[in-house]
Structures are given as structure tokens and as C-alpha cells.
Amino acid sequence: MGLRKQTSLPSELTSYRDSENRYFRRSKISEAKFRQLVRYFAMDLTATDCAQLCGLSLRSVNSIYLRMRARMAEHCEARSPFVGELEADESYFGPRRVRGLRGRGAGRKTVVFGLFKRGDCVYTEIVPDASKRTLQAIIRGKADIASIIHTDGWRGYDGLVDVGFDKHFRVSHGANELARGSVHVNGIESFWSFAKRRLAQFNGVPRKTFYLHLKETEFRFNHRNQNLYQALLSLLRNNPL
């Protein structure tokens, strides 16, 4: 999902000369004020609350929030290949299932594929469907062939051994099998729960910005054991807005 080029910014965000703000070039916002904003973002405060606390306009804060999410998305997309013990799964985001429609992802839901490296990080990608062709193309592009792959019994994962992933283990959720020793997808399912709880606070994410919110959630999850504020400052220092 591409990002539209922004043609204009609130006047308080721009300047005709470079400022001393190392994180946001050509900005009238001081670095101290910007670091305050980043701290509130790391705390997951809404743009409305952040604007009130920072003394900035809501339009300005929303613009900065979107830009930071774009930087986080770029960082997440660059992580590959994954190698080790991995879990692959897909999930569905959006409105409640429509009555009368059946099947995986029935209704107007957005399909998201996830690849989780146990004890480490997750990668997500919005996909058009949960077909074998779609899911396995991502696995082959993001997972090292020597990895151990854990999935459920969905037919989209049939044939992974045939394309070189000879360490493919499956758990049959259809038979009420949640785990068989180390064979499970509990890690990626814990991320789905985290993502859906977090995104629910927005009371509906517009389709055009869902990708950015998803990648922000992925970034937050991957830095769950770190200081998120410091991680964001490091990211923006290396790639300023």
C-alpha cells in the first residue's frame, strides 16, 4: 500500500532554513518540543492529547504522527530475511463478520499475513487473500530456507516442504489441537491479540491509513522489551522527517 506524497504542511512545521532540530529538518518546532512530542507518541497518547500537552495544533501533530509511522514502516519493511524458528499465520482486521457470509475473512475484512521469529520480532503484510500462492510467495521472500516453519492446518501452507522448507510442522486447530510440544503458533497469535487490542482504541482505522497503523503496531511489538522513546529517537536521528 503506497503512501501519497504530502503537498503541504501546517505553517508551524516548516521553515525556509534548516533548524537545529536533528529529527525534523526545516521545522520551526524546537528539538526540545519535538522530543516531548515523541515521548508522548511513545506513550501511545492520542494526537488530541499530545497537541494539548505540547501546545501544538492538532493538524500539526496528526501530520507528524503520520510521518513517524511512515519511518517506522520503512524500518519494518527492511527487516529480512528471517531465519530460525518461525511461525506463520494470517488474521483478519475490520468490521464484524457480515451475517450470511462464511469462510476465512468473510465480509469486508482486511487480510494480514504475519511471520514471527520466536523470542524476537514479527513481520506483517497486507495481502489480497489467504491463498497458497499469496502466502507462500511472502514466506519464500522473507524466510531463510533453513528455517523451521510452524503453521496451522490451513491449506494455504500446503506444499512448503516441496519448495524447500523441509522443516515444516503443523498444528491442527480444526481438530482443537492448540499445541503439540513445541509445535504451535502461539507467538504470532499473541501478536494478533496485541494488535487488535491496540487498534481498537481508534474506534475504527481508515483503510487508507491502516497500513501505517499496522506497521506502527509491529514496530511497537518488536521493541516491546526496549525503551520505545529512545528507539524512536534513534530511528529519526538516522532518518529525519
N, C-alpha and C positions, 0 to 999 in steps of 0.2 A: 504494500500500500504506500504510494508515494506521498511526499509532503509538498504542499503548494508553497511557492515562493511568496514571501510576505512583501508587499509593495510599500507599506507604510507602517510606522511605529508611532506610539504616543510621543509627543514632543519631549517629555521629561526623560525619555530613554536615549535620545540621540543628541549628538553634538557635532560641530564642524571640525573638531580637532580631537586627537586621541587624548583620553583622560588617563588618570593614574590607576584606574580600575583594571587590574590584571585579568579579571574574569569576564568582563563585559566591555569590549572595545567600543570606543566612540560613544560612551554613555555619560550622561550628566549625573548619574547616580554614583555617589562616592563608594569606594571599595568597602568601607565600614558598613554602610547602609545595605550594600549588596550582600555582604556576608551575613548580615542579620536576616535578610530575606531567605538566603539559602538555608540558614538554620531552621527557620520556620517551615520551609519546604521539607527539610529532612524530618521534622517532627510531624509531617503529614497534616499541617494546618491547611484549611481551605484558602483559596485565593482571597475570599472576602475577609477572613480573619487576618490573614497576612497583610493585606492592604491597610487595614485599620491600625495594626500594630506598627507597621513601617511608615505610615503616613504617605503612602503612595496611592495612586488611583487604581481602582480595580482593573481597568483596562490594561494598565502597565503591568500589574502583577500577573494577570492572565497571559499576557504576551511573553513574559519571562518564563513562567511555568511551562508554556508550550515549547519554548526554545530549549529549556533544560531537559525536558522529556525527549526532544529530538536528539540531543547529545547522548543521553542515556541509551536511546535506541541504537544509535550508531555504534556505541561501545558494545552492546549486547550482540549485535549482528556480526561483529568482527570475531567473536569467540568460536573457534573451530580449528581442527576437528576435536571432538570429544573422544577420549579414549579411557577405557577402564570398564567398570561395571555400570551399565546404563539401563535406565527404564524408559520405555517409550509408551505414550498413551495419547489419546485425544479427548477433548472436552468441548462443551457447548455453552456459549455465553449468549445471553439475550433474554427476551421476554419468555414468560411461561409457555410451556407446550400448548399448542392450539388443540382444542378438543376435536377428535376425529382424525387427526394426523398421527401416524405411527412411524416407528423406525428411529435409528440413531440420528439425533439432530433434527427431528421433525419440527416443523414450524419455521419461524423467522430467526433462528439462532445462527450465531457466528461460530464456525468450526475452528478450533485452535488445536494444533499439534504441539506436544511437548516432549522434550528429551532431557532426562535428568541424570546427571552423574552422581552416583551415591556419595553422600558426605560432602558434596561440593555445590555445583551450580546447575541451573536449569536453562534451557533454550526453548523459546516458543516461536511459533509461526502461524499466522492466519492462513488457512487453506480453504480451497473451494469445496472440498468434500473429504470424506474419510476413506477413499478408495485405496486399494493396494498400490496402484500406480503413483498416486499422490504421496502417500505416507512413506513408501519405500524410497522414493526419489530423495526425500529430505534425509532419511536415515543414511542413505549411501553418501550423501553430500556432507553430512555433519559428523558421522560416527566413523572412527577408525575401524578398519576391517577386523582387527584383532580384539575388539571389544566384546564383552559379554552383554547380550541384549536380553532384557526381561520385558515381556508384554503380557497382555491378557489374551483371550482366545479369539479376538476379533479377526475376521478373515482378511482384513487389510494387511495383517502381518504374516500371512501365509507365504511360504517360499523364501524367507530371509536366508535360510541355510543355502538355498540354491544360488543366491547371488553372493555368497562368500561369508556370510555371518554364521559360521558353523557352531557358535556357542549361543544359540537362541533358545531361551527357556520360557515356558508359558504357564500362566495360572488361569484356571477356568472359572471365571466369575459366573458364567451361566450355570455352572454346577454348584454354586455357592461356595466355591473354593477361594478364600481370601489370600491364603499363602500356603506354600509347601516348602518349609525350611527357609532357605534364602531366596526362593523363587517367589517374587511378589512385585507389585508396582506401588507399594505404599508411599514411597518417596514422592513420586510425581503426583499421586493423588493428594498428598498433603499440600503440595503447591497449588493444585486446583482449588482446594478449600481456602487457602490463604488468599488467592487471587479473587475468588468470588466474594469473600467477606469484605475485602478491601474495596473492590469496585462497587459494592452495594451502597457504600456511603455516598456515592454520587447520585443516587436515585435515577440511574439510567445514564449511560455514557453515549454521546452521539456517535453514530457509525463512523463519521469522518475523523474523529479523534480517538476511536477505540484502540487503534494500533499503538498510539503514543502512550495511552494509559496502561495498556498491556505490558509494553516494554518497560515503563517505569516500575510496574509491579515486579517484573522479572528482575530488574536491577536491584530493587529493594530486597527481594528474597535472596539474591546472590551475595548481598553484603549484610545479611542478617546477623552475622557474628562480628561485624566490624562497626566502626564509628561512621555512620552514613554521612554525617555532615562533613567529616574530613575526606571521605571518599568522593563526595560531590565536588569539594574544592579542588582536589587533585585532578579530577576529570576536567573541570572547567579551566584550570590553570594550564593544562596541556592542550586544551582545545577551547579557547574562549568563545563566548557568544558573539 
